[in-house]
Amino acid sequence: MGVPKRKASKIRGRRRRAVVMKLTPPTLVRCPQCDALYKPHHMCLECGYYKGEEVFKSSEQLDVEEAKEA
């Protein structure tokens, strides 16, 4: 088993860790229904669609339905 001959310095470990800990912007894709940005493999928060199927009714759609019923 490999054993280090000398103690690794703090800066050496921190420099190695910095590559993993860097910040990256989130990946976003455009929704085909409403053209809003959303995370891949997630439901669109604007229109409530996922893979072309309506999964969740947005608050705007609920307001419109309530107005029609009244």
N, C-alpha and C positions, 0 to 999 in steps of 0.2 A: 504494500500500500504506500502511495506517495505521501511523504510528509515534508512540509516546507522547511528549508534550512534556516530561514530568517522570518521574523514577524512581518507580515504584509502591512504596509503603511495605511493610515486612514484615508489618505487621498487616493490611493490605488483602488481601494474598495468602493469609495464614493464615485470615482470616475467610471468604474465598471457598472455600478448601479444606475448612474445617470442616464444611460442609454435606454434602460427599461422604463424608467420613471418619467420620461419626457411627455409633455402634454400634446395630444393630437386633437384636432377638431372632430366633432362627431360626423359620421357618414350619413348623408341625407339623400333621399331620392324624391322625385316628383310623383305626385298622385295622378293617375290617369283620369280620375273623375273630376277633381276640383283644381288640379295643378298646384296644390300646396306641397310644402316640403314635409317629409315624415321619415322616421327611422325605417330601414329595411326590415322585413319580416315582422312588422308591427301594423296595427290598424291605423288608418289616417284619422287624426284627431279632429280634422275640420269637417269631413263628410261622413265618417263612420264606416268606410268601406275597407275590406281586406280581400285581396285577390279577386277583385271584381264583384264581390258579394257584400250586401249591406249587413253589417254585423251589429251596429249600434246606431240608433237614431240620434242625430245631433240636437242640441237644444234649439237651434233655429227651426228644424223640422218639427219638433214638438210644439213650438209656439204657433207655427202655421196650422197644424192639425187642431190645436185647441181653438184657434180663431174660427176655423171652419165649422166646428161643432157648435159653437155659441151662436 
